[in-house]
């Protein structure tokens, strides 16, 4: 396969098919080198054409709660505000800096996600 920048969906699909054939070849071989270059070309195409938007703060909180099996009551214990949890999850109350810090520390949600507007 001639290696070049992937510009079309057909080229992308062909590259994926070829990569699938050779990705487990022995290191140091020509096919192994080809697989390395194909992986870079495929990643570049995917980064350009299959963009995944970062979650909003509320989506990130809900996701982390689901991952860890947390309830609204558990979140209230983290934030210290039982009455505000529902408002936050309904997006009627903004997160304060103190809440952002606690969510980052306790749930390990990245700060850059928590400070985004929603």
C-alpha distances in whole Angstrom, upper triangle without the diagonal:
4,6,9,12,12,15,15,16,13,11,12,13,9,8,11,11,8,10,13,12,11,14,17,16,18,18,18,15,12,10,13,12,9,11,13,11,10,13,15,13,14,17,18,17,19,22,22,22,24,27,29,33,35,38,41,44,46,42,42,45,45,42,43,46,44,42,46,48,50,53,54,57,55,53,57,58,55,56,60,60,60,61,59,56,56,56,53,51,52,51,55,55,53,52,55,54,55,53,50,51,52,49,47,49,49,46,44,43,41,44,41,41,45,46,44,46,46
4,6,10,11,13,15,16,14,11,13,14,11,10,13,14,11,13,16,15,14,16,19,18,20,20,19,17,13,12,15,13,10,12,14,11,10,14,14,12,14,17,17,16,19,21,21,21,24,26,29,32,35,38,41,44,46,43,42,45,46,42,44,47,45,44,47,49,51,54,55,58,56,54,57,58,55,56,60,60,61,62,59,56,56,56,53,51,53,51,55,55,53,52,54,53,55,53,50,51,52,49,47,49,50,47,44,43,41,43,41,41,44,45,43,45,45
4,7,9,12,14,15,14,10,11,13,11,9,12,13,11,12,15,15,14,15,18,17,20,19,18,16,13,12,13,11,8,10,11,8,7,11,11,9,11,14,13,13,16,18,18,19,21,23,26,29,32,35,38,41,43,40,39,42,43,40,41,44,43,41,44,46,48,51,52,55,53,51,54,55,52,53,57,57,58,59,56,53,53,53,50,48,50,48,52,52,50,49,51,50,52,50,46,47,49,46,43,45,46,44,41,39,37,40,37,37,41,42,40,42,42
4,6,9,11,14,13,9,11,14,12,10,13,15,13,14,17,18,17,18,21,21,23,22,21,19,16,16,17,14,11,13,13,9,9,12,11,8,11,13,12,11,15,16,16,17,19,21,25,28,30,33,36,39,41,38,38,41,42,39,40,44,42,41,44,46,48,50,51,54,52,50,53,54,51,52,56,56,57,57,54,52,52,52,49,47,48,47,50,50,48,47,49,48,50,49,45,46,48,45,42,45,46,43,40,38,36,38,35,36,39,40,38,40,40
4,6,9,12,12,9,9,13,12,10,13,16,15,15,18,19,19,19,22,22,25,23,23,22,19,18,18,16,13,14,14,10,9,12,10,6,9,11,9,8,12,13,12,13,16,18,21,24,26,30,33,36,38,35,35,38,39,36,37,41,40,38,41,44,45,48,48,51,49,47,50,52,48,49,53,53,54,54,51,48,49,48,45,44,45,43,47,47,44,44,46,45,47,45,42,43,45,42,39,42,43,40,37,36,33,35,32,32,36,36,34,36,37
4,6,8,9,6,6,10,10,8,11,13,13,13,16,18,18,18,22,22,25,24,24,23,20,19,19,17,14,14,15,12,10,11,10,7,7,10,8,6,10,12,10,11,14,16,19,22,25,28,31,34,36,33,33,37,37,34,36,39,38,36,40,42,43,46,46,50,48,46,49,50,47,48,51,51,52,52,49,47,47,47,44,42,43,41,45,45,43,43,45,44,46,44,41,42,44,41,39,41,42,39,37,35,33,35,32,31,35,36,33,35,35
4,7,9,7,8,11,12,11,13,16,16,17,19,21,21,22,25,26,29,28,28,27,24,22,23,21,18,18,18,15,13,15,14,10,10,12,10,8,11,12,10,10,13,16,19,22,25,28,31,34,36,33,33,37,37,35,37,40,38,37,41,43,44,46,47,50,48,46,49,51,48,48,52,52,52,52,49,47,47,46,43,41,42,41,44,45,42,42,45,44,47,45,41,43,45,41,40,43,43,40,38,35,34,35,32,32,35,36,33,34,34
4,5,5,6,9,10,11,12,14,15,16,18,20,21,22,25,26,29,29,29,28,25,23,24,23,19,19,20,17,15,16,16,12,11,14,12,9,11,14,12,10,13,16,19,22,26,28,31,35,36,33,33,37,37,34,37,40,38,37,41,42,44,46,46,50,48,46,49,51,48,48,52,52,52,52,49,47,46,46,43,41,42,40,44,45,43,43,46,45,48,45,42,44,45,42,41,43,44,41,39,36,35,37,34,33,36,37,34,35,35
4,5,5,6,9,10,10,12,14,15,16,19,20,20,24,25,29,29,29,28,25,23,24,23,20,19,20,18,15,16,16,13,11,13,13,9,10,13,12,10,12,15,18,21,24,27,30,33,34,31,32,35,35,32,34,37,35,34,38,40,41,43,44,47,46,44,47,49,47,47,50,50,50,50,47,45,44,44,42,39,40,39,42,43,42,42,45,44,47,44,41,43,44,41,39,42,42,39,37,35,34,36,33,32,35,36,33,34,34
4,5,5,6,9,10,11,12,14,15,17,19,19,23,24,27,28,28,26,24,21,23,22,18,18,20,18,14,16,17,14,12,15,15,12,13,16,15,13,15,19,21,25,28,30,34,37,38,34,35,38,38,35,37,40,38,37,41,42,44,46,47,50,49,47,51,52,50,50,54,53,53,54,51,48,48,48,45,43,43,42,46,47,45,45,48,48,50,48,45,46,47,44,42,45,45,42,40,38,37,39,36,35,39,40,37,38,37
4,6,5,6,9,10,10,12,14,15,17,17,21,22,25,25,25,23,21,18,20,19,15,15,17,14,11,13,14,10,10,13,13,10,12,15,14,13,15,19,22,25,28,31,34,37,38,35,35,39,38,35,37,40,39,37,41,43,45,47,48,51,49,47,51,52,49,50,54,54,54,54,51,49,48,48,46,43,44,43,47,48,46,45,48,47,49,47,44,46,47,43,42,44,45,41,39,37,36,38,35,35,38,39,37,38,38
4,5,5,6,9,10,10,12,14,15,16,19,20,24,24,25,23,21,18,19,18,15,14,15,13,10,11,12,9,7,10,10,7,9,12,12,11,12,15,18,22,24,27,30,33,35,31,31,35,35,32,34,37,35,33,37,39,41,43,44,47,45,44,47,48,46,46,50,50,50,51,48,45,45,45,42,40,41,40,44,44,42,42,45,44,46,44,41,42,43,40,38,41,41,38,36,34,32,35,32,31,35,36,33,35,35
4,5,5,6,9,10,11,13,15,15,18,20,23,24,25,23,21,18,19,19,16,14,16,15,11,13,14,12,9,12,14,11,11,15,15,13,14,17,20,23,26,28,32,35,36,32,32,36,35,32,34,37,35,33,37,39,41,43,44,47,46,44,48,49,47,47,51,51,51,51,49,46,45,46,43,41,42,41,45,46,44,44,46,46,48,45,42,44,45,41,40,42,42,39,37,35,34,37,34,33,37,38,35,37,36
4,5,5,6,8,10,11,13,14,17,18,22,22,23,21,18,16,17,17,14,13,15,14,10,12,14,12,10,14,15,12,14,17,17,16,17,21,23,27,29,32,35,38,39,36,35,39,38,35,37,40,38,36,40,42,44,46,48,51,49,47,51,52,50,50,54,54,54,55,52,49,49,49,47,44,45,45,48,49,47,47,49,49,51,48,45,47,47,44,42,45,45,41,39,38,37,39,37,36,40,41,38,40,40
4,5,5,6,8,10,11,11,15,16,19,19,20,18,16,13,14,14,10,9,12,10,7,9,11,8,7,11,12,10,12,15,16,15,16,19,21,25,27,30,34,36,38,34,34,37,37,34,35,38,36,35,38,40,42,45,46,49,47,46,49,50,48,48,52,52,53,53,51,48,48,48,45,43,44,43,47,48,46,45,47,47,48,46,43,44,45,42,40,42,42,39,37,35,34,37,35,34,37,39,37,39,38
4,5,5,6,9,10,10,14,15,19,19,21,19,17,14,15,15,12,10,12,12,8,9,11,10,7,10,13,11,11,15,16,15,15,18,20,24,26,28,32,34,35,32,31,35,34,31,33,35,33,32,35,37,39,42,43,46,44,43,47,47,45,46,50,50,50,51,48,45,45,46,43,40,42,41,45,46,44,43,46,45,46,44,41,42,43,39,38,40,40,37,35,33,32,35,33,32,36,37,35,37,37
4,5,5,7,9,10,13,14,18,19,21,19,17,14,15,16,13,11,14,14,10,12,15,13,11,14,16,15,15,18,19,18,18,22,23,27,29,31,35,38,38,35,34,38,37,34,35,38,36,34,37,39,42,44,46,49,47,46,49,50,48,49,53,53,53,54,51,48,48,49,46,43,45,44,48,49,47,46,49,48,50,47,44,46,46,43,41,43,43,39,38,36,36,39,37,36,39,41,39,41,40
4,5,5,6,8,12,12,16,17,18,15,14,10,12,13,9,8,12,12,8,10,13,12,11,14,16,15,16,19,20,20,20,23,25,29,31,33,37,39,41,37,36,40,39,36,37,40,38,36,39,41,44,46,48,51,49,48,51,52,49,51,54,55,55,56,53,50,50,51,48,46,47,47,50,51,49,48,50,50,51,49,46,47,47,44,42,44,44,41,39,38,37,40,38,37,41,42,40,42,42
4,5,5,5,9,10,14,14,16,14,13,9,10,11,8,6,9,10,6,7,11,11,9,12,14,14,14,17,19,19,19,21,23,27,28,31,34,37,38,35,34,37,37,33,34,37,35,33,36,38,41,43,45,48,46,45,48,49,46,48,51,52,52,53,51,48,48,49,46,43,45,44,48,48,46,45,48,47,48,46,43,43,44,41,39,41,41,38,35,34,34,37,35,34,38,39,38,40,40
4,6,6,8,10,14,15,18,16,15,12,12,14,12,9,12,13,10,10,14,14,12,14,17,16,16,19,21,20,19,22,24,27,29,31,35,37,38,34,33,36,36,32,33,36,34,32,35,37,40,42,44,47,45,44,48,48,46,47,51,51,51,53,50,47,47,48,45,43,44,44,48,48,47,45,48,47,48,46,43,44,44,41,39,41,40,37,35,35,34,37,36,35,38,40,38,41,40
4,6,8,9,13,15,16,14,13,10,11,13,11,9,13,14,11,12,16,16,14,17,20,19,19,22,24,23,23,26,27,31,33,35,38,41,42,38,37,40,39,36,37,40,38,35,38,40,43,46,48,51,48,47,51,52,49,51,54,55,55,56,54,51,51,52,49,47,48,48,52,52,50,49,52,51,52,50,47,47,48,44,42,44,44,41,39,38,38,41,39,38,42,44,42,44,44
4,6,6,9,11,13,11,10,6,7,10,8,6,10,12,10,11,14,15,14,16,19,19,19,22,24,24,24,26,28,31,33,35,39,41,42,38,37,40,40,36,37,40,38,36,38,41,43,46,48,51,48,48,51,52,49,51,54,55,55,57,54,51,52,53,49,47,49,49,52,52,50,49,51,50,51,49,46,46,47,44,42,43,43,40,38,38,37,40,38,38,41,43,42,44,44
4,6,9,10,12,11,12,8,7,10,9,6,8,11,9,9,12,14,13,14,17,18,18,20,22,22,22,24,25,29,30,32,36,38,39,35,34,37,37,33,34,37,35,32,35,37,40,43,45,48,45,44,48,48,45,47,51,52,52,53,51,48,48,49,46,44,46,46,50,49,47,46,48,47,48,46,43,43,43,40,38,39,40,37,34,34,33,37,35,35,38,40,39,41,41
4,7,9,12,11,12,9,8,11,11,9,11,14,13,12,16,17,16,18,21,21,21,23,26,26,25,27,28,31,32,34,38,39,41,37,36,38,38,34,35,38,36,33,35,38,41,44,46,48,45,45,49,49,46,48,52,53,53,55,52,49,50,51,48,46,48,48,51,51,49,48,50,48,49,47,44,44,44,41,39,40,40,37,35,35,35,38,37,37,40,42,41,44,44
4,6,9,7,9,7,6,9,10,8,11,14,13,13,17,18,18,19,22,23,23,25,28,28,27,30,31,34,35,37,41,42,44,41,39,42,42,38,38,41,39,36,39,41,44,47,50,52,49,48,52,52,49,51,55,56,56,58,56,52,53,54,51,49,51,51,55,54,52,51,52,51,52,50,47,47,47,45,42,43,43,41,38,38,38,41,40,39,43,45,44,47,47
4,6,6,9,8,6,10,12,11,12,15,16,16,18,20,20,21,24,25,26,27,30,31,30,32,33,36,37,39,43,44,46,42,41,43,43,40,40,43,41,38,40,43,45,49,51,53,50,50,53,53,50,52,56,57,58,60,57,54,55,56,53,51,53,53,57,56,54,52,54,52,53,51,48,47,48,45,43,43,44,41,39,39,38,42,41,41,44,46,45,48,48
4,6,9,8,6,8,11,10,10,13,15,14,16,19,19,20,23,24,25,26,29,30,29,31,32,35,35,38,41,43,44,42,39,42,43,39,39,42,41,37,40,42,45,48,50,52,49,49,52,52,49,51,54,56,56,58,56,53,54,55,52,50,52,52,55,55,52,50,52,50,51,49,46,46,46,44,41,42,42,40,37,38,37,40,39,39,42,44,43,47,47
4,7,8,6,7,10,11,11,13,15,16,17,19,20,21,23,25,26,27,29,31,31,33,34,37,37,40,44,45,47,44,42,45,45,42,42,45,44,41,43,46,48,51,53,55,52,51,55,55,52,53,57,58,59,61,58,56,57,58,54,52,55,54,58,57,54,52,54,52,53,51,48,48,48,46,43,44,45,43,40,40,39,41,40,41,44,46,45,48,49
4,5,5,6,9,10,11,13,14,15,17,19,20,21,23,25,26,27,29,30,31,33,34,37,38,41,45,46,48,45,43,46,46,43,43,46,45,42,44,47,49,53,55,57,54,53,57,56,54,55,59,60,61,63,60,57,58,59,55,54,56,55,59,58,56,54,56,54,55,53,50,50,51,48,45,46,47,45,42,42,41,43,42,42,46,47,46,49,50
4,5,5,6,9,10,11,12,14,16,17,18,20,21,23,24,26,27,28,29,31,33,37,38,41,44,46,48,45,43,46,47,43,43,47,45,43,45,48,50,53,55,58,55,54,57,57,54,56,59,61,61,63,60,57,58,59,55,53,56,55,58,58,55,54,56,54,55,54,50,50,51,49,46,47,48,45,43,42,41,44,42,42,46,47,46,49,49
4,5,5,6,9,10,10,12,14,15,16,18,20,21,22,24,26,26,27,29,31,34,35,38,42,44,45,42,41,44,44,40,41,44,43,40,43,45,48,51,53,55,52,51,55,55,52,54,57,58,59,60,58,55,56,56,53,51,53,52,56,56,53,52,54,52,53,52,49,49,49,47,44,45,46,43,41,40,39,42,40,40,44,45,44,47,47
4,5,5,6,9,10,11,13,14,15,17,19,20,21,23,25,26,26,28,29,33,33,36,40,41,43,40,38,41,42,38,38,42,40,37,40,43,45,48,50,52,49,49,52,52,49,51,54,56,56,58,55,52,53,54,51,49,51,50,54,53,51,49,51,49,50,49,46,46,46,44,41,42,43,40,38,37,36,39,38,38,41,43,42,45,45
4,5,5,6,9,10,11,13,14,16,17,19,20,21,23,25,25,27,29,32,33,36,39,41,43,40,38,42,42,39,39,43,41,38,41,44,46,49,51,53,50,49,53,53,50,51,55,56,57,58,55,53,54,54,51,49,51,50,54,53,51,49,51,49,50,49,45,45,46,44,41,42,43,41,38,37,36,38,37,37,41,42,41,44,44
4,5,5,6,9,10,11,12,14,15,16,18,20,21,22,23,25,27,31,32,35,39,41,42,39,38,41,42,38,39,42,41,38,41,44,46,49,51,53,50,49,53,53,50,51,55,56,57,58,55,52,53,53,50,48,50,49,53,53,50,49,51,49,50,49,46,46,47,44,42,43,44,41,38,38,36,39,37,37,41,42,40,43,44
4,5,5,6,9,10,10,12,14,15,16,18,20,21,21,23,25,28,29,32,36,38,39,36,35,38,38,35,35,39,37,35,37,40,42,45,47,50,47,46,49,50,47,48,52,53,53,55,52,49,50,50,47,45,47,46,50,50,47,46,48,46,48,46,43,43,44,41,39,40,41,38,35,35,33,36,34,34,38,39,38,41,41
4,5,5,7,9,10,11,13,15,16,17,19,20,20,22,24,27,28,31,34,36,38,35,33,37,37,34,34,38,36,34,36,39,41,44,46,48,46,44,48,48,45,46,50,51,52,53,50,48,49,49,46,44,46,45,48,48,46,44,46,44,45,44,40,41,42,39,36,38,39,36,33,33,31,34,32,32,36,37,36,39,39
4,5,5,6,9,10,11,13,14,15,17,18,19,21,23,26,28,31,34,36,38,36,34,38,38,35,36,39,38,35,38,41,43,46,47,50,47,46,49,50,46,47,51,52,53,54,51,48,49,49,46,44,46,45,49,48,46,44,46,44,46,45,41,42,43,40,37,39,40,38,35,34,32,34,32,32,36,37,36,38,39
4,5,5,6,8,10,10,12,14,15,16,17,19,22,25,26,30,33,35,37,34,33,36,37,33,34,38,36,34,37,40,42,44,46,49,46,45,48,49,46,47,50,51,52,53,50,47,48,48,45,43,45,43,47,47,45,44,46,44,46,44,41,41,43,40,37,39,40,37,34,33,32,34,32,32,36,37,35,38,38
4,6,5,6,9,10,10,12,14,15,15,17,19,22,24,26,30,32,34,31,30,33,33,30,31,34,33,30,33,36,38,41,42,45,42,41,45,45,42,43,47,48,48,49,47,44,44,45,42,40,42,41,44,44,42,40,42,41,42,41,37,38,39,36,34,35,36,33,31,30,28,31,29,29,32,34,32,35,35
4,5,5,6,9,10,10,12,14,15,16,18,21,23,26,29,31,33,31,29,33,33,30,31,35,34,31,34,37,39,41,43,45,43,41,44,45,42,43,46,47,48,49,46,43,44,44,41,39,41,40,43,43,40,39,41,40,41,40,36,37,38,35,33,35,36,33,30,29,27,29,27,27,31,32,31,33,34
4,5,5,6,9,10,11,12,14,16,18,21,23,26,30,32,34,31,30,34,35,31,33,36,35,33,36,39,40,43,44,47,44,43,46,47,44,44,48,49,49,50,47,45,45,45,42,40,42,40,44,44,41,40,42,41,43,41,38,39,40,37,35,37,38,35,32,31,29,31,29,29,33,33,31,34,34
4,5,5,6,9,10,10,11,14,16,19,21,24,28,30,32,29,28,32,32,29,30,33,32,30,33,36,38,40,41,44,42,40,44,45,42,42,46,47,47,48,45,42,43,43,40,38,39,38,42,42,40,39,41,40,42,40,36,38,39,36,33,36,36,33,31,29,28,30,28,27,31,32,30,32,32
4,5,5,6,9,10,10,11,13,17,18,21,25,27,29,26,25,29,29,26,27,31,30,28,31,33,35,37,38,41,39,37,41,41,38,39,43,43,44,45,42,39,40,40,37,35,36,35,39,39,36,35,37,36,38,36,33,34,35,32,30,32,33,30,27,26,24,26,24,24,28,29,27,29,29
4,5,5,6,9,10,11,14,17,18,22,25,28,30,27,26,30,31,28,29,33,32,30,33,36,37,39,40,43,41,39,42,43,40,40,44,44,45,46,43,40,41,41,37,36,37,36,39,39,36,36,38,36,39,37,33,35,36,33,31,33,35,32,29,27,25,27,24,24,28,29,26,29,29
4,6,5,6,8,10,13,16,19,22,25,28,30,27,27,30,31,28,30,33,32,30,34,36,37,40,40,43,41,39,43,44,41,41,45,45,46,46,43,41,41,41,37,36,37,35,39,39,37,36,39,38,40,38,35,36,38,35,33,35,36,33,31,28,27,29,26,25,29,30,27,29,29
4,5,5,5,7,10,13,16,19,22,25,27,24,23,27,27,24,26,29,28,27,30,32,34,36,37,40,38,36,39,41,38,38,42,42,42,43,40,37,37,37,34,32,34,32,36,36,34,34,36,35,37,35,32,34,35,31,30,32,33,30,27,25,24,26,23,23,26,27,25,27,27
4,6,6,6,9,11,14,17,20,23,25,22,22,25,26,23,25,28,27,26,29,32,33,35,35,39,37,34,37,39,36,36,40,40,41,41,38,35,36,36,32,31,32,30,34,34,32,31,33,32,35,33,29,31,32,29,27,30,31,28,25,23,21,23,20,20,24,24,22,24,24
4,6,7,10,12,15,19,21,24,26,24,24,27,28,26,28,31,30,29,32,34,35,37,38,41,39,37,40,41,38,38,42,42,42,43,39,37,37,37,34,32,33,31,35,35,33,32,35,34,36,35,31,33,35,32,30,33,34,31,28,26,24,25,22,22,25,26,23,24,25
4,6,10,12,15,18,21,25,26,23,24,27,27,25,27,30,29,28,32,34,35,36,37,40,39,36,40,41,39,38,42,42,42,42,39,37,37,36,33,31,32,31,34,35,33,33,35,35,37,35,32,34,36,32,31,34,35,31,29,27,25,27,24,23,26,27,24,25,25
4,6,10,13,15,19,22,23,20,20,24,24,21,24,27,25,25,28,30,31,33,33,37,35,33,36,38,35,35,39,39,39,39,36,34,33,33,30,28,29,28,32,32,31,30,33,33,35,33,30,32,33,29,28,31,31,28,26,24,22,24,22,20,24,25,22,23,23
4,6,9,12,15,19,20,17,18,21,22,19,22,25,24,23,27,29,29,31,31,35,33,31,34,35,33,32,36,36,36,37,33,31,31,31,28,26,27,25,29,29,27,27,30,29,32,29,26,28,30,26,25,28,29,25,24,21,19,21,18,17,20,21,18,20,19
4,6,9,12,15,17,14,14,18,18,16,18,21,20,20,23,25,26,27,27,31,29,27,30,32,29,29,33,32,33,33,30,27,27,27,24,22,23,22,26,26,24,24,27,27,29,26,23,25,26,23,22,25,25,22,20,18,17,19,16,14,17,19,16,17,17
4,6,9,12,14,12,12,16,16,15,17,20,20,20,23,24,24,26,26,29,28,25,28,30,27,26,30,30,30,30,27,25,25,24,21,20,21,19,23,23,21,21,23,24,26,23,20,23,24,21,20,23,24,21,19,16,15,16,13,11,14,15,12,14,13
4,7,9,11,9,9,13,14,12,14,17,17,17,20,22,22,23,23,26,25,22,25,26,24,23,27,27,27,28,24,22,23,22,19,18,19,17,21,21,18,18,20,20,22,20,17,19,20,17,16,20,20,17,16,12,11,12,10,8,11,12,10,12,12
4,6,8,6,6,9,10,9,11,14,14,15,17,19,19,20,19,23,21,19,21,23,21,20,24,23,24,24,21,19,19,19,15,14,15,14,18,18,16,15,18,19,20,18,15,18,18,15,15,18,18,15,14,11,11,12,10,7,9,11,9,11,10
4,5,5,6,9,10,11,12,14,15,16,18,20,19,19,18,21,20,17,19,22,19,18,22,21,22,21,18,16,16,16,12,11,13,11,14,14,12,12,15,16,18,15,13,16,17,14,14,18,18,15,15,11,11,12,10,7,7,9,7,8,6
4,6,5,6,9,10,11,12,14,15,17,18,16,17,16,18,17,14,16,18,16,14,18,17,18,19,15,13,14,14,10,10,12,10,13,12,10,9,12,13,14,11,9,13,13,10,11,14,15,12,12,9,9,9,9,6,5,7,7,8,7
4,5,5,6,8,10,10,12,14,15,16,14,14,13,16,16,12,14,17,15,14,17,16,16,16,13,11,11,11,8,6,9,8,11,11,10,9,13,15,16,12,11,15,14,11,13,16,15,13,14,11,12,13,13,9,8,11,10,10,8
4,5,5,6,9,10,10,12,14,15,14,15,14,18,17,14,17,19,17,17,20,19,19,19,17,14,14,14,11,9,11,11,14,15,14,13,17,18,19,15,14,17,17,13,14,17,16,13,14,11,13,14,13,10,10,13,11,12,10
4,6,5,6,9,10,10,12,14,13,14,14,17,16,13,16,18,15,15,19,19,19,20,17,14,15,16,12,11,14,13,16,16,14,13,16,16,17,14,12,14,14,10,11,14,13,10,10,7,9,11,11,7,8,11,11,13,11
4,5,5,6,9,10,11,12,10,11,11,14,12,9,12,14,12,12,15,15,15,17,14,11,12,13,10,8,12,12,15,14,13,11,14,15,15,11,10,13,12,8,10,13,11,8,10,8,10,12,13,10,9,12,13,14,13
4,6,5,6,9,10,10,9,10,10,13,12,10,13,15,14,14,17,17,16,17,15,11,12,13,11,8,11,12,15,15,15,14,17,18,18,15,14,17,15,11,13,16,14,11,13,11,14,15,16,13,12,15,15,16,14
4,5,5,6,9,10,10,12,13,16,14,12,16,17,16,17,20,20,19,20,18,15,15,17,14,12,15,15,19,19,18,16,20,20,20,17,16,18,16,13,14,16,14,10,12,10,13,15,16,12,13,16,16,17,16
4,5,5,6,8,8,11,12,14,12,10,14,15,13,14,18,18,18,20,18,14,16,18,15,13,16,17,20,19,18,16,19,19,18,15,14,15,13,10,11,13,10,7,9,8,11,14,15,12,12,16,17,18,17
4,5,5,6,5,7,8,11,9,8,12,13,11,13,16,16,15,17,16,12,14,16,14,11,15,16,19,18,18,16,19,20,19,15,15,16,14,11,13,14,11,8,11,11,14,16,18,15,14,18,19,20,18
4,5,5,6,8,11,13,12,11,15,16,15,17,19,20,18,20,19,15,16,18,16,13,16,18,21,21,21,19,22,23,22,19,18,20,18,14,16,17,14,11,14,13,17,19,20,17,17,21,21,22,20
4,6,8,11,13,15,13,13,17,17,16,18,21,21,21,23,21,18,19,21,19,16,19,21,24,23,23,21,23,24,23,19,19,20,17,14,15,16,13,10,12,12,15,18,20,17,17,21,21,23,22
4,6,9,12,13,10,11,15,14,13,16,18,20,19,21,20,17,18,21,19,17,20,21,24,23,23,21,23,23,21,18,18,18,16,13,14,14,11,9,11,12,16,19,21,18,18,22,22,24,23
4,7,10,11,9,11,14,14,14,16,18,19,18,20,20,16,17,20,18,16,19,21,24,23,23,21,24,24,23,20,20,21,18,15,17,17,14,12,15,15,19,21,23,20,20,24,24,26,24
4,7,8,6,7,10,11,11,13,15,15,14,16,16,12,14,17,15,13,17,19,21,20,20,18,21,22,20,16,17,18,15,13,15,15,12,10,14,14,18,20,22,19,18,22,23,24,22
4,5,5,6,9,10,11,13,14,14,11,14,14,10,11,15,14,12,15,17,19,18,19,18,20,22,20,17,18,19,16,14,17,18,14,13,17,17,20,22,24,21,19,22,23,24,22
4,5,5,6,9,10,10,11,10,8,10,10,7,8,11,11,9,12,14,16,15,16,15,18,20,18,14,16,18,15,13,17,17,14,13,17,17,20,21,23,20,18,21,22,22,20
4,5,5,6,9,10,10,9,7,10,11,8,10,13,13,12,15,17,18,17,18,17,19,20,18,15,17,18,15,14,18,18,14,14,18,18,22,22,25,22,20,23,24,25,23
4,5,5,7,9,10,11,9,12,13,10,12,15,14,13,17,18,20,18,19,17,18,19,17,14,16,16,13,12,15,15,11,11,15,16,19,20,23,21,18,21,23,24,23
4,5,5,6,8,9,8,11,10,7,10,12,11,10,14,15,16,15,15,13,15,16,14,10,12,13,10,9,12,13,10,10,13,13,17,17,20,17,15,18,20,20,19
4,5,5,5,5,5,8,8,6,9,11,11,11,14,15,16,14,15,13,14,16,13,10,13,14,11,11,15,15,12,13,16,16,19,19,22,20,17,19,21,22,20
4,6,5,7,7,11,11,10,13,15,14,15,18,19,20,17,18,15,16,17,14,11,14,14,10,11,14,13,11,12,16,17,20,20,23,21,18,21,23,24,23
4,6,8,9,13,12,10,14,15,13,14,18,18,19,16,16,13,13,14,11,9,11,10,7,7,11,10,7,9,12,13,16,16,19,18,15,18,20,21,21
4,5,8,10,9,8,12,13,11,13,16,16,16,13,13,10,10,11,8,6,9,10,7,7,11,11,10,11,14,14,16,15,18,17,14,16,18,19,19
4,6,9,9,9,13,14,13,15,17,18,18,15,15,13,12,13,10,9,12,12,9,11,14,14,12,14,17,17,20,19,22,21,17,19,22,22,22
4,6,5,7,10,10,10,13,15,15,14,12,13,11,12,14,11,9,13,14,12,13,16,16,15,16,19,19,21,20,23,21,17,19,21,21,20
4,6,6,8,10,11,12,14,15,15,13,15,14,15,17,15,12,16,17,14,14,18,19,16,17,20,20,23,22,25,23,19,21,23,23,21
4,6,7,7,9,11,12,13,12,11,13,13,14,18,16,14,17,19,17,16,20,21,19,20,23,22,24,23,25,23,20,21,23,22,20
4,6,5,6,9,10,10,9,7,10,10,11,14,13,11,14,16,14,14,17,19,17,17,20,19,21,20,22,20,16,18,19,18,17
4,5,5,6,9,10,10,9,10,10,12,15,14,10,13,15,13,12,16,17,15,15,18,16,19,19,20,18,15,17,18,18,16
4,5,5,6,8,9,9,11,12,15,18,17,14,16,19,17,15,19,20,19,18,21,19,21,21,22,20,17,19,19,18,16
4,6,5,6,5,5,8,10,13,16,16,13,15,18,17,16,19,21,20,19,21,19,21,20,21,19,16,17,17,16,13
4,5,5,6,5,6,7,10,13,14,10,12,15,14,12,15,18,17,16,18,16,18,17,18,15,12,14,14,13,11
4,5,8,8,9,10,13,16,16,13,14,17,16,13,16,19,17,15,18,15,18,18,18,15,13,15,15,14,11
4,6,8,10,12,15,18,19,16,16,20,19,17,20,22,21,19,21,19,21,20,21,17,15,17,16,14,11
4,6,7,9,13,16,17,14,14,18,18,16,18,21,21,19,21,18,19,18,18,15,13,14,13,11,8
4,7,10,13,16,17,15,16,19,19,18,20,23,23,21,23,20,22,20,21,18,16,16,15,13,10
4,7,9,13,14,11,13,16,16,15,18,20,20,19,21,19,20,18,19,17,14,14,14,12,11
4,6,10,11,9,10,14,14,13,15,18,18,18,19,16,17,15,15,14,10,10,11,9,9
4,7,8,6,6,10,11,10,12,14,15,15,16,13,14,12,13,12,8,8,10,10,10
4,5,5,6,9,10,11,12,14,15,16,17,15,15,12,14,14,10,9,12,12,13
4,5,5,6,9,10,10,12,14,15,15,14,13,10,12,13,9,9,12,13,15
4,5,5,6,9,10,11,12,14,14,14,14,12,15,15,11,11,15,16,18
4,5,5,6,8,10,10,11,13,12,13,11,14,13,9,11,14,15,15
4,5,5,6,9,10,10,10,9,9,7,10,10,6,7,11,13,14
4,6,5,6,9,10,10,10,10,8,11,12,9,10,14,16,17
4,5,5,6,8,9,10,11,10,14,14,11,13,16,18,19
4,6,5,5,7,6,9,9,12,11,8,11,14,16,16
4,6,6,5,5,6,6,10,10,8,10,13,16,17
4,6,5,8,9,9,13,13,12,14,17,20,21
4,6,8,11,12,15,15,13,16,18,21,21
4,6,9,11,14,12,11,15,17,19,19
4,6,9,11,11,10,14,16,19,19
4,6,9,7,7,11,12,15,16
4,5,5,7,9,11,14,15
4,5,5,6,9,12,14
4,6,6,7,10,13
4,6,6,9,10
4,6,8,10
4,7,9
4,6
4
